[in-house]
Amino acid sequence: MAYSDRELLARVIKCEAGGEGDTGMKAVATSIMNRVRIPYGEYHRIGQGDVRKVLYQEGQYDCMRGVIGGAPNPQTIWSNPPDQIHYDIADWALAGNRLYPIGYSLWYFNPYAPCPYNFPYNGTGSFQITILNHCFYNPTELYAQT
């Protein structure tokens, strides 16, 4: 049986930011929903406003991959069922709420070092903010051409 959008988003929130408290999880959920709602560029073209298409886009979220670098990935959405807080944050994000310091960030990652100014490294994103362990990046004008 396929997961509902709510279930899928709750699982990704837990897997991607489950240890970063409400703020960290809302930041990740905001970034994901920014990809769903952006009216131009790669994520608009591929996702078409569909959270499932955004989450299942190949190579975007490690938690959606069973294998990384040829080895089994122990941290996936299938091995980490969500708790009530993850459903609550998924509901919050699906209802159109956003964590405003995130801006229109489409990307986030944990660099385990200071945040680089540009990410992805092709220049389509510029640094917006650090929230706990994740760096968040807004699209640049170059992103519109993707």
C-alpha positions as CSV (number, residue, x, y, z in Angstrom):
1,M,0.0,0.0,0.0
2,A,1.4,3.4,-0.9
3,Y,1.9,6.0,1.8
4,S,-0.4,9.1,1.7
5,D,1.3,12.5,1.1
6,R,0.9,13.2,4.8
7,E,2.5,9.9,5.8
8,L,5.3,10.3,3.3
9,L,6.1,13.8,4.4
10,A,6.0,12.9,8.1
11,R,8.5,10.0,7.4
12,V,10.9,12.3,5.5
13,I,10.7,15.0,8.2
14,K,11.6,12.4,10.9
15,C,14.4,10.9,8.8
16,E,15.9,14.1,7.6
17,A,15.6,16.3,10.8
18,G,14.1,14.1,13.6
19,G,16.8,15.0,16.0
20,E,16.6,18.8,15.5
21,G,13.5,19.7,17.5
22,D,10.4,21.5,16.2
23,T,12.3,24.3,14.6
24,G,14.7,22.1,12.7
25,M,11.9,19.8,11.5
26,K,9.7,22.8,10.5
27,A,12.7,24.3,8.6
28,V,13.2,21.1,6.6
29,A,9.4,20.8,6.0
30,T,9.3,24.4,4.7
31,S,12.2,23.7,2.3
32,I,10.5,20.6,0.9
33,M,7.2,22.5,0.5
34,N,9.0,25.4,-1.2
35,R,10.0,22.8,-3.9
36,V,6.4,21.8,-4.2
37,R,5.1,25.3,-4.6
38,I,7.8,27.1,-6.6
39,P,6.3,28.4,-9.9
40,Y,9.5,28.0,-12.1
41,G,12.6,26.0,-12.6
42,E,13.6,22.3,-12.2
43,Y,11.4,21.5,-9.2
44,H,8.3,23.1,-10.9
45,R,9.0,21.2,-14.1
46,I,9.6,17.9,-12.4
47,G,7.4,18.1,-9.3
48,Q,4.4,19.9,-10.9
49,G,3.1,20.8,-7.5
50,D,3.1,17.2,-6.3
51,V,4.8,16.5,-3.0
52,R,5.3,12.8,-4.0
53,K,7.1,13.8,-7.2
54,V,9.3,16.2,-5.3
55,L,10.3,13.6,-2.6
56,Y,10.8,10.8,-5.1
57,Q,13.0,12.8,-7.5
58,E,16.1,10.7,-7.9
59,G,19.1,11.7,-5.8
60,Q,17.4,14.5,-3.8
61,Y,16.8,13.0,-0.3
62,D,19.1,10.4,1.2
63,C,16.2,9.1,3.3
64,M,14.4,8.1,0.1
65,R,17.3,5.8,-1.0
66,G,17.7,2.2,0.1
67,V,21.3,2.2,-1.1
68,I,23.9,5.0,-0.9
69,G,27.4,4.5,-2.4
70,G,26.7,0.8,-3.0
71,A,26.0,0.1,0.7
72,P,22.5,-0.3,2.3
73,N,21.2,2.9,3.8
74,P,20.1,2.2,7.5
75,Q,18.3,5.5,7.8
76,T,15.3,5.4,5.4
77,I,11.7,6.4,5.6
78,W,10.8,2.7,5.6
79,S,12.9,1.9,8.7
80,N,11.9,4.9,10.8
81,P,8.1,5.2,11.3
82,P,7.0,8.7,12.4
83,D,5.7,9.8,15.8
84,Q,2.8,12.2,16.4
85,I,5.1,15.3,16.3
86,H,6.2,14.4,12.7
87,Y,2.5,14.1,11.6
88,D,1.8,17.4,13.3
89,I,4.6,19.2,11.4
90,A,3.6,17.5,8.1
91,D,0.0,18.8,8.6
92,W,1.4,22.2,9.5
93,A,3.5,22.3,6.3
94,L,0.8,20.8,4.0
95,A,-1.6,23.5,5.3
96,G,0.6,26.2,3.8
97,N,2.5,27.2,6.9
98,R,6.2,28.1,6.7
99,L,9.1,28.9,8.9
100,Y,9.8,32.4,7.7
101,P,13.6,32.6,8.4
102,I,13.9,29.8,5.7
103,G,12.7,32.2,3.1
104,Y,12.3,30.4,-0.2
105,S,15.1,27.9,0.4
106,L,15.0,24.9,-1.9
107,W,18.0,23.2,-0.6
108,Y,19.4,22.2,2.8
109,F,22.2,20.0,4.0
110,N,24.4,19.3,7.0
111,P,28.0,20.1,5.9
112,Y,29.5,19.1,9.3
113,A,31.6,22.3,8.8
114,P,30.8,26.0,8.2
115,C,28.2,26.5,5.5
116,P,29.6,27.3,2.1
117,Y,28.1,30.4,0.4
118,N,26.8,28.6,-2.7
119,F,25.0,25.3,-2.8
120,P,24.4,23.5,-5.0
121,Y,27.9,24.2,-6.3
122,N,26.6,25.1,-9.8
123,G,25.5,28.5,-8.5
124,T,21.8,27.9,-8.4
125,G,21.5,28.5,-4.6
126,S,22.9,31.1,-2.2
127,F,23.2,30.9,1.6
128,Q,20.1,32.0,3.5
129,I,20.4,30.8,7.1
130,T,21.8,28.1,9.4
131,I,19.2,26.3,11.6
132,L,20.8,23.9,14.1
133,N,22.9,21.5,11.9
134,H,21.4,22.4,8.5
135,C,22.4,25.2,6.1
136,F,19.6,26.5,3.9
137,Y,19.9,28.0,0.4
138,N,17.5,30.2,-1.6
139,P,17.4,30.0,-5.4
140,T,19.5,32.4,-7.4
141,E,18.5,33.9,-10.8
142,L,20.5,31.0,-12.4
143,Y,18.0,28.5,-10.8
144,A,15.2,29.9,-13.0
145,Q,17.1,28.6,-16.1
146,T,17.1,25.0,-14.8
